[in-house]
Amino acid sequence: MIGSKNFEIGPNEFLAGATSSASTSDGGFSNETRQVNITAKPGVLYAPGNYTNRSTNLADEIIASCEDNDFVGKNRMFLDASSNLYSYNGTALTLEDDATDGIFAQGTTDMVAWYDDAASTPNFYMTTKAGDNGDIVKWNGTSTLDESWWITTLGKTKLSQYTPWRPLLVYEKNLYIGDRNQLHRIAPDLTVSVGILTLADGEMISSLGIDQGTGRMLIATSNGANLNASGAKNTRIMLYDGYSNKVSRVVPVSGLVTAFKSVGNTTFIFFDNRLGYWTGSGIEFLRTLNFAKGTTASLIYPHRTCSLDNTLYWVDTAKDGTYNANCQIMAYGEVINGNKIFYPVMYPAGAYTANKSITCLAPVSSTKLGFSYETNKFYDFDLTDIATIGTGGASIDFFSKRYDFPKEVTINGLLWEFDQKLPTGDSNIIGIRIVDSDGTETTLPSINPGARADMHSWESTYPTINTRSFQLKFGMLNKIAGVRRVTVFYTPKE
């Protein structure tokens, strides 16, 4: 026996998801964990499978995307920061058209697919960036790009330059545009109702969505621009039927709403650096996200979040590591029947060595997510894939939550159990670190099975670590056998 007492870090912890911090117990492991796959084989800790570079034809970072709805027979449509429009068929991006460089920007630019009866053809619509341009660009799905569809084709006054957001929403067959304190509606026959809803001067529409409970439109506003969510502005959510000249309800909320995202029967809301969901009468807070308020580079705009298989995904920042750009993909959903949990999904390899961001996240098949990553890269990866022995792929970057003891203990050792046999002859299979109550991090000897070809477990003894708390950090790269559980042995000091 290598210790008089023990506890396990295993399936119960893995399936409880990430905590709010290393020192809380609202999950099974720390939110410092960068990437794991806990969904492909529930109860066993694997790393995500390989992600595939699809960016051969990409000129810049993607900043917006929308579904294709079989308009042109592609998986999805994308728009990059240099005004290039692409289709994606599941294996490659195809450059479809290009607009004038510099007219789109992350945060301001929204993108939707909409079918109007006037042309009897499907179209894609993109709002231009904040400032003097003030237009909506239309692409007809084949060869015609209309850069002044709103101003010239429809003959309307340019959109306001005094707003940082120009959200779009397709609601009950109509297309709606948020334009500072006005909401415009375009019917399928291209009848335009300019300012069908006009709010108080200074009230700026920041996001549009749909209440899954009532089917009403949700309009989020801010009393002033508050572009980086750092200002103390009054913010509200309004319920609207899409036709009246006034909203049916106004609900004050505490935070700038940057995105609504409907997943199943729930409408999730990203506000400031927090995540919640719409209750019908307000926002129910779920969690503070990893990034701090005060910078637009980290805010969750609609194209930095998506849903797939009743799970919500978004781009967050990493809590651990040298670089903490918004480069980590997080999820919130059910892994097994029961409670929804928070868990990390992907942390690109380049994020270990450079301060780069994920600029767009979107579903590209029934099991795959695609993400655009600095510089000029687009990747996709299958959520059902896991990295296995000899396949390379991503690494496990796992951080347990902190375990506290009533008095000082000696950490005697760890017993590791794996889902597959350890690779024969390989050394450095797992890099192991232990953090004690003083914050001292001790690097432990790596697992090295030597010539053994039938090992499913590994026992290590470390009789010199005395502490009142314990946190385990470990990583596996390229030799992943899947971790079933780690048993921690310890002895209370007399």
MARDREN-759145 format. One record per residue (C-alpha): residue in one letter; y, z, x. Coordinates in Angstrom, 3 decimals, always signed. Example, Ala and Ser with C-alpha at 12.3 -4.5 7.8 and 13.67 -1.06 7.14 Angstrom:
<recs>
res  yy  zz  xx
A  -4.500  +7.800  +12.300 .
S  -1.060  +7.140  +13.670 .
</recs>
This chain:
<recs>
res  yy  zz  xx
M  +0.000  +0.000  +0.000 .
I  +3.386  -0.959  +1.443 .
G  +5.512  +1.242  -0.813 .
S  +5.166  +4.057  -3.319 .
K  +7.170  +2.248  -6.020 .
N  +7.897  -1.368  -6.946 .
F  +9.655  -3.706  -9.360 .
E  +9.231  -7.410  -10.055 .
I  +11.578  -10.359  -10.041 .
G  +9.664  -12.929  -12.047 .
P  +9.381  -14.805  -15.377 .
N  +11.288  -12.197  -17.383 .
E  +14.218  -12.458  -14.986 .
F  +14.070  -16.240  -14.612 .
L  +14.053  -16.780  -18.390 .
A  +16.894  -14.309  -18.988 .
G  +19.331  -16.648  -17.217 .
A  +22.408  -15.947  -15.138 .
T  +24.483  -12.771  -15.401 .
S  +28.283  -12.672  -15.588 .
S  +28.321  -11.256  -12.059 .
A  +25.917  -9.861  -9.496 .
S  +26.578  -6.314  -10.754 .
T  +25.992  -6.832  -14.494 .
S  +22.767  -6.848  -16.489 .
D  +23.553  -9.507  -19.117 .
G  +20.982  -11.835  -17.576 .
G  +18.076  -11.903  -15.167 .
F  +19.687  -13.192  -11.975 .
S  +23.147  -13.424  -10.440 .
N  +25.670  -16.095  -11.367 .
E  +25.885  -16.745  -7.603 .
T  +22.653  -18.753  -7.988 .
R  +23.575  -22.366  -7.328 .
Q  +20.669  -24.404  -8.630 .
V  +17.197  -23.908  -10.064 .
N  +15.050  -25.692  -12.619 .
I  +13.866  -23.067  -15.095 .
T  +13.178  -25.499  -17.949 .
A  +10.521  -27.885  -16.605 .
K  +7.921  -25.122  -16.088 .
P  +9.290  -22.061  -17.920 .
G  +8.506  -18.824  -16.118 .
V  +8.230  -20.458  -12.689 .
L  +11.191  -20.991  -10.396 .
Y  +11.466  -24.547  -9.063 .
A  +14.301  -26.596  -7.629 .
P  +15.669  -29.627  -9.485 .
G  +14.160  -32.993  -8.632 .
N  +15.954  -35.694  -6.700 .
Y  +19.150  -37.194  -8.027 .
T  +19.584  -40.935  -7.579 .
N  +22.647  -42.752  -6.297 .
R  +23.719  -45.379  -8.864 .
S  +27.183  -46.007  -7.397 .
T  +26.678  -49.328  -5.620 .
N  +29.336  -50.962  -7.770 .
L  +31.714  -47.995  -8.151 .
A  +35.282  -48.253  -6.839 .
D  +36.608  -44.755  -7.638 .
E  +35.711  -41.446  -9.298 .
I  +34.751  -41.734  -12.959 .
I  +37.150  -39.772  -15.175 .
A  +35.990  -40.618  -18.716 .
S  +32.994  -41.961  -20.612 .
C  +31.746  -42.576  -24.132 .
E  +28.549  -43.501  -25.916 .
D  +27.770  -47.168  -26.418 .
N  +26.242  -46.876  -29.927 .
D  +24.373  -50.129  -29.168 .
F  +27.661  -52.017  -29.222 .
V  +26.846  -53.866  -26.018 .
G  +23.283  -52.645  -25.568 .
K  +23.979  -50.230  -22.726 .
N  +23.220  -46.536  -22.196 .
R  +26.870  -45.540  -21.761 .
M  +30.355  -46.761  -20.858 .
F  +32.460  -45.330  -18.007 .
L  +36.065  -45.539  -16.806 .
D  +37.141  -44.752  -13.245 .
A  +40.451  -43.487  -11.855 .
S  +41.366  -46.992  -10.624 .
S  +41.157  -48.385  -14.188 .
N  +37.785  -50.098  -13.806 .
L  +35.511  -50.184  -16.856 .
Y  +31.722  -50.043  -16.367 .
S  +28.584  -50.187  -18.448 .
Y  +25.439  -48.323  -17.408 .
N  +21.959  -49.540  -18.365 .
G  +19.921  -46.659  -16.952 .
T  +19.590  -48.011  -13.434 .
A  +22.909  -49.556  -12.418 .
L  +26.615  -49.597  -13.160 .
T  +28.033  -52.997  -14.066 .
L  +31.732  -53.687  -13.668 .
E  +32.791  -55.086  -17.045 .
D  +36.571  -55.339  -16.751 .
D  +39.558  -53.835  -14.980 .
A  +42.987  -52.792  -16.167 .
T  +46.205  -52.245  -14.229 .
D  +45.626  -49.664  -11.531 .
G  +47.202  -46.263  -12.072 .
I  +47.485  -46.189  -15.870 .
F  +44.700  -43.645  -16.467 .
A  +44.329  -40.037  -15.289 .
Q  +41.872  -37.172  -15.684 .
G  +42.888  -34.781  -18.444 .
T  +45.271  -37.149  -20.214 .
T  +42.881  -40.060  -20.651 .
D  +40.342  -39.909  -23.446 .
M  +37.790  -42.583  -24.321 .
V  +35.868  -43.330  -27.544 .
A  +33.838  -46.082  -29.152 .
W  +35.011  -47.211  -32.602 .
Y  +34.120  -50.056  -34.960 .
D  +37.011  -51.547  -36.891 .
D  +36.507  -53.770  -39.917 .
A  +39.424  -56.058  -39.063 .
A  +37.691  -57.705  -36.122 .
S  +34.153  -56.927  -37.303 .
T  +33.297  -56.071  -33.731 .
P  +32.760  -52.872  -31.777 .
N  +35.503  -51.761  -29.421 .
F  +36.263  -49.109  -26.830 .
Y  +39.584  -47.271  -26.688 .
M  +41.227  -45.394  -23.815 .
T  +44.507  -43.472  -23.847 .
T  +46.767  -43.936  -20.838 .
K  +47.986  -41.104  -18.649 .
A  +50.967  -38.906  -19.482 .
G  +54.390  -40.360  -18.819 .
D  +56.171  -43.590  -19.610 .
N  +53.160  -45.845  -20.214 .
G  +52.382  -44.331  -23.631 .
D  +49.756  -46.804  -24.785 .
I  +46.151  -47.201  -25.872 .
V  +43.958  -49.729  -24.064 .
K  +41.282  -51.592  -26.029 .
W  +38.227  -53.402  -24.688 .
N  +36.247  -55.510  -27.152 .
G  +32.869  -55.154  -25.452 .
T  +32.766  -58.682  -24.046 .
S  +35.666  -60.208  -22.172 .
T  +39.004  -59.208  -23.703 .
L  +40.966  -56.222  -22.428 .
D  +44.137  -55.365  -24.347 .
E  +46.329  -53.062  -22.232 .
S  +49.029  -52.738  -24.889 .
W  +47.011  -52.463  -28.055 .
W  +49.046  -49.616  -29.564 .
I  +52.548  -50.832  -28.636 .
T  +52.235  -54.634  -28.752 .
T  +49.187  -55.514  -30.859 .
L  +49.770  -52.834  -33.488 .
G  +53.544  -52.878  -32.962 .
K  +54.021  -49.125  -32.706 .
T  +56.401  -46.959  -30.699 .
K  +54.954  -45.798  -27.388 .
L  +53.157  -42.460  -27.309 .
S  +55.255  -39.502  -26.222 .
Q  +55.727  -39.035  -22.487 .
Y  +56.248  -35.292  -22.985 .
T  +52.613  -34.301  -23.348 .
P  +49.796  -33.868  -20.818 .
W  +47.069  -34.620  -23.399 .
R  +46.306  -37.672  -25.517 .
P  +43.004  -36.844  -27.229 .
L  +41.087  -39.289  -29.426 .
L  +38.680  -38.530  -32.275 .
V  +36.586  -40.707  -34.581 .
Y  +36.473  -38.801  -37.876 .
E  +35.179  -40.122  -41.212 .
K  +35.377  -43.743  -39.983 .
N  +39.019  -43.405  -38.922 .
L  +40.412  -43.206  -35.394 .
Y  +42.839  -40.340  -34.722 .
I  +45.227  -39.992  -31.782 .
G  +46.851  -36.738  -30.687 .
D  +50.417  -37.529  -29.564 .
R  +52.435  -34.448  -28.614 .
N  +53.162  -32.800  -32.000 .
Q  +51.972  -35.768  -34.067 .
L  +48.560  -36.925  -35.228 .
H  +48.235  -40.659  -35.905 .
R  +45.474  -42.209  -38.001 .
I  +44.132  -45.759  -37.799 .
A  +41.904  -46.911  -40.656 .
P  +39.066  -49.412  -40.078 .
D  +41.239  -52.193  -41.521 .
L  +43.831  -51.302  -38.812 .
T  +46.276  -49.749  -41.249 .
V  +48.195  -47.252  -39.125 .
S  +49.563  -43.969  -40.475 .
V  +51.992  -42.896  -37.764 .
G  +52.500  -39.139  -37.842 .
I  +50.183  -38.611  -40.800 .
L  +50.405  -35.028  -39.624 .
T  +53.568  -33.839  -37.881 .
L  +53.648  -30.332  -36.450 .
A  +56.639  -28.262  -35.389 .
D  +58.646  -29.622  -32.495 .
G  +57.237  -28.229  -29.248 .
E  +53.725  -27.843  -30.705 .
M  +51.487  -29.953  -28.467 .
I  +48.027  -31.144  -29.461 .
S  +45.656  -30.342  -26.598 .
S  +42.261  -31.205  -28.103 .
L  +40.554  -32.593  -31.220 .
G  +37.130  -31.704  -32.598 .
I  +35.033  -31.152  -35.717 .
D  +34.013  -27.879  -37.367 .
Q  +30.254  -28.214  -37.775 .
G  +30.273  -25.693  -40.606 .
T  +32.859  -27.220  -42.960 .
G  +33.090  -30.741  -41.580 .
R  +36.864  -30.342  -41.207 .
M  +38.811  -31.616  -38.225 .
L  +39.836  -29.056  -35.614 .
I  +43.232  -29.488  -33.954 .
A  +44.035  -27.282  -30.961 .
T  +47.680  -26.835  -30.015 .
S  +49.794  -25.181  -27.368 .
N  +53.434  -24.132  -27.751 .
G  +54.493  -26.129  -24.684 .
A  +52.635  -28.169  -22.092 .
N  +50.825  -25.378  -20.144 .
L  +48.890  -28.041  -18.258 .
N  +47.032  -25.669  -15.919 .
A  +46.445  -22.899  -18.512 .
S  +48.458  -20.396  -16.484 .
G  +51.398  -20.026  -18.854 .
A  +51.627  -17.364  -21.555 .
K  +51.896  -19.847  -24.404 .
N  +51.071  -19.388  -28.074 .
T  +47.920  -21.370  -28.827 .
R  +46.375  -22.154  -32.194 .
I  +43.508  -23.979  -33.871 .
M  +44.221  -25.764  -37.138 .
L  +41.795  -27.050  -39.772 .
Y  +42.658  -30.432  -41.262 .
D  +41.112  -32.791  -43.807 .
G  +42.296  -35.987  -42.111 .
Y  +44.538  -37.147  -44.979 .
S  +47.073  -34.493  -46.034 .
N  +50.554  -33.980  -44.630 .
K  +49.773  -30.356  -43.767 .
V  +46.836  -28.454  -42.345 .
S  +44.699  -26.232  -44.544 .
R  +44.529  -23.323  -42.130 .
V  +46.097  -22.069  -38.899 .
V  +44.243  -19.648  -36.615 .
P  +46.010  -18.117  -33.587 .
V  +43.750  -17.998  -30.511 .
S  +44.167  -16.516  -27.049 .
G  +43.893  -19.374  -24.593 .
L  +44.578  -23.061  -24.069 .
V  +41.818  -25.094  -25.737 .
T  +40.877  -28.008  -23.473 .
A  +37.681  -29.226  -25.179 .
F  +35.594  -28.921  -28.326 .
K  +31.934  -29.843  -27.969 .
S  +29.508  -29.933  -30.899 .
V  +25.898  -29.043  -30.076 .
G  +23.524  -28.901  -33.029 .
N  +25.269  -26.861  -35.721 .
T  +27.584  -25.096  -33.262 .
T  +31.050  -26.129  -32.121 .
F  +31.623  -24.788  -28.616 .
I  +35.145  -24.312  -27.325 .
F  +36.384  -24.313  -23.738 .
F  +39.632  -22.351  -23.557 .
D  +41.375  -21.406  -20.303 .
N  +38.467  -20.447  -18.020 .
R  +36.325  -19.181  -20.872 .
L  +33.619  -20.454  -23.193 .
G  +33.204  -19.501  -26.834 .
Y  +32.197  -20.980  -30.160 .
W  +33.973  -21.559  -33.454 .
T  +33.051  -19.027  -36.162 .
G  +35.048  -20.638  -38.952 .
S  +37.810  -18.085  -38.559 .
G  +38.302  -17.944  -34.795 .
I  +36.675  -18.156  -31.379 .
E  +33.724  -15.909  -30.581 .
F  +33.887  -15.278  -26.840 .
L  +30.711  -15.978  -24.857 .
R  +31.588  -15.824  -21.170 .
T  +34.277  -16.162  -18.525 .
L  +33.439  -19.163  -16.364 .
N  +33.334  -19.093  -12.570 .
F  +36.701  -20.707  -11.880 .
A  +40.120  -19.022  -12.058 .
K  +42.960  -20.102  -14.311 .
G  +45.929  -21.870  -12.817 .
T  +44.693  -25.288  -11.695 .
T  +43.973  -28.450  -13.657 .
A  +41.297  -29.404  -11.119 .
S  +38.857  -26.916  -12.678 .
L  +39.656  -26.954  -16.393 .
I  +36.875  -28.221  -18.659 .
Y  +38.254  -31.368  -20.244 .
P  +36.028  -33.282  -22.721 .
H  +34.579  -35.517  -19.998 .
R  +33.465  -32.582  -17.851 .
T  +31.129  -31.326  -20.569 .
C  +28.334  -32.845  -22.654 .
S  +25.242  -31.983  -24.658 .
L  +21.610  -33.023  -24.473 .
D  +18.608  -31.689  -26.411 .
N  +20.627  -28.953  -28.111 .
T  +21.891  -27.651  -24.767 .
L  +25.495  -27.511  -23.608 .
Y  +26.322  -28.637  -20.040 .
W  +29.592  -28.410  -18.118 .
V  +31.070  -28.600  -14.625 .
D  +31.877  -25.185  -13.164 .
T  +32.664  -23.891  -9.691 .
A  +30.129  -22.310  -7.366 .
K  +30.438  -18.552  -6.777 .
D  +28.768  -18.653  -3.374 .
G  +29.191  -20.927  -0.381 .
T  +31.966  -22.156  +1.852 .
Y  +33.265  -24.677  -0.670 .
N  +33.995  -23.736  -4.257 .
A  +35.265  -26.904  -5.880 .
N  +34.199  -27.645  -9.442 .
C  +30.893  -29.033  -8.208 .
Q  +28.208  -27.033  -10.021 .
I  +26.565  -28.123  -13.272 .
M  +25.844  -25.217  -15.631 .
A  +23.962  -25.045  -18.929 .
Y  +23.798  -22.870  -22.028 .
G  +20.836  -23.210  -24.379 .
E  +17.311  -22.102  -25.242 .
V  +14.607  -22.463  -22.597 .
I  +11.895  -20.879  -24.741 .
N  +12.063  -19.787  -28.357 .
G  +14.562  -16.968  -28.424 .
N  +18.046  -16.293  -27.172 .
K  +20.258  -18.897  -25.572 .
I  +20.937  -18.256  -21.910 .
F  +23.289  -19.397  -19.149 .
Y  +21.706  -21.041  -16.127 .
P  +22.648  -23.297  -13.180 .
V  +21.265  -26.825  -13.101 .
M  +22.579  -28.822  -10.140 .
Y  +24.685  -28.316  -7.007 .
P  +25.009  -31.608  -5.055 .
A  +23.977  -31.535  -1.420 .
G  +27.394  -32.774  -0.342 .
A  +28.994  -29.666  -1.821 .
Y  +27.471  -27.593  +0.983 .
T  +29.601  -29.330  +3.581 .
A  +32.734  -30.583  +1.809 .
N  +35.240  -29.475  -0.800 .
K  +34.439  -32.182  -3.365 .
S  +34.400  -32.150  -7.154 .
I  +32.359  -33.549  -10.016 .
T  +34.854  -35.519  -12.084 .
C  +32.689  -36.593  -15.028 .
L  +29.436  -35.424  -16.637 .
A  +27.551  -37.319  -19.344 .
P  +24.074  -37.881  -20.836 .
V  +22.625  -41.241  -19.777 .
S  +19.179  -41.035  -21.422 .
S  +17.138  -38.627  -23.523 .
T  +16.272  -36.574  -20.416 .
K  +18.916  -37.530  -17.832 .
L  +22.437  -36.489  -16.964 .
G  +24.818  -38.588  -14.909 .
F  +27.677  -37.241  -12.832 .
S  +30.486  -38.745  -10.789 .
Y  +31.104  -37.001  -7.489 .
E  +33.725  -37.435  -4.815 .
T  +34.025  -39.784  -3.105 .
N  +33.259  -42.855  -5.284 .
K  +29.745  -41.754  -6.190 .
F  +27.737  -41.742  -9.404 .
Y  +24.298  -40.130  -9.635 .
D  +21.772  -39.459  -12.342 .
F  +18.930  -36.962  -12.435 .
D  +16.114  -36.113  -14.806 .
L  +16.169  -32.587  -16.216 .
T  +12.375  -32.649  -16.518 .
D  +11.832  -33.346  -12.806 .
I  +11.134  -30.651  -10.245 .
A  +11.111  -30.802  -6.468 .
T  +7.610  -30.299  -5.109 .
I  +5.970  -30.044  -1.712 .
G  +6.810  -33.023  +0.456 .
T  +9.079  -34.738  -2.076 .
G  +12.381  -33.514  -0.722 .
G  +14.841  -33.228  -3.537 .
A  +17.218  -30.385  -4.047 .
S  +16.731  -26.827  -2.842 .
I  +16.337  -23.534  -4.642 .
D  +19.418  -21.371  -4.123 .
F  +18.481  -18.126  -5.854 .
F  +20.401  -14.846  -5.920 .
S  +18.955  -11.890  -7.793 .
K  +21.193  -9.482  -9.634 .
R  +21.879  -6.164  -7.932 .
Y  +19.274  -3.431  -8.499 .
D  +20.561  +0.136  -8.209 .
F  +18.567  +3.254  -7.311 .
P  +19.517  +6.860  -8.164 .
K  +19.218  +7.837  -4.508 .
E  +18.600  +6.164  -1.187 .
V  +15.338  +4.270  -0.766 .
T  +13.572  +2.426  +2.016 .
I  +12.750  -1.208  +1.248 .
N  +9.170  -1.501  +2.464 .
G  +8.385  -5.117  +1.768 .
L  +8.104  -8.116  -0.519 .
L  +5.069  -9.821  -2.035 .
W  +5.646  -13.473  -2.928 .
E  +3.421  -15.378  -5.376 .
F  +3.630  -19.160  -5.669 .
D  +2.713  -21.747  -8.276 .
Q  +1.101  -24.054  -5.702 .
K  -0.511  -23.696  -2.299 .
L  +1.927  -23.294  +0.544 .
P  +2.157  -26.377  +2.786 .
T  -0.260  -26.107  +5.700 .
G  +1.246  -25.441  +9.110 .
D  +4.829  -25.367  +7.923 .
S  +7.246  -22.680  +9.004 .
N  +10.596  -21.609  +7.569 .
I  +9.402  -22.242  +4.027 .
I  +11.792  -19.699  +2.540 .
G  +14.997  -18.351  +4.005 .
I  +15.217  -14.717  +2.860 .
R  +18.185  -12.340  +2.866 .
I  +18.632  -8.831  +1.529 .
V  +22.008  -7.294  +0.711 .
D  +22.220  -3.474  +0.825 .
S  +24.607  -1.038  -0.855 .
D  +27.128  -1.394  +1.988 .
G  +27.238  -5.164  +1.512 .
T  +25.357  -5.711  +4.765 .
E  +23.262  -8.866  +4.614 .
T  +20.017  -8.853  +6.590 .
T  +18.198  -12.114  +7.311 .
L  +14.450  -11.583  +7.183 .
P  +11.691  -13.490  +8.980 .
S  +10.815  -16.748  +7.235 .
I  +7.476  -17.330  +5.562 .
N  +5.111  -19.141  +7.929 .
P  +1.522  -19.720  +6.712 .
G  +0.402  -21.288  +9.986 .
A  -2.862  -23.203  +9.731 .
R  -3.883  -21.657  +6.403 .
A  -4.400  -24.296  +3.708 .
D  -5.179  -22.082  +0.705 .
M  -2.300  -19.618  +0.495 .
H  -0.702  -18.871  -2.858 .
S  +0.950  -15.613  -1.812 .
W  +2.739  -14.061  +1.137 .
E  +3.314  -10.421  +2.043 .
S  +6.109  -9.263  +4.319 .
T  +7.005  -5.741  +5.435 .
Y  +10.510  -4.574  +6.367 .
P  +10.457  -0.778  +6.838 .
T  +13.973  -0.386  +8.260 .
I  +16.310  -1.176  +5.340 .
N  +17.688  +2.002  +3.745 .
T  +19.961  +1.523  +0.741 .
R  +20.964  +2.645  -2.765 .
S  +21.078  -0.890  -4.098 .
F  +19.231  -4.130  -3.487 .
Q  +20.003  -7.828  -3.906 .
L  +17.626  -10.614  -2.892 .
K  +18.870  -14.044  -1.816 .
F  +16.507  -16.864  -0.928 .
G  +16.373  -20.617  -0.570 .
M  +13.582  -23.206  -0.375 .
L  +14.148  -26.768  +0.831 .
N  +11.710  -29.719  +0.905 .
K  +8.589  -27.503  +0.842 .
I  +8.817  -26.157  -2.655 .
A  +5.694  -24.576  -4.105 .
G  +7.377  -22.878  -7.066 .
V  +8.003  -19.127  -7.141 .
R  +6.058  -17.235  -9.820 .
R  +7.286  -13.768  -8.927 .
V  +8.485  -11.549  -6.112 .
T  +7.350  -7.912  -6.078 .
V  +9.715  -5.571  -4.248 .
F  +8.124  -2.421  -2.770 .
Y  +10.192  +0.604  -1.895 .
T  +9.931  +4.340  -1.220 .
P  +12.507  +6.924  -2.335 .
K  +13.761  +9.038  +0.553 .
E  +13.075  +12.764  +0.389 .
</recs>
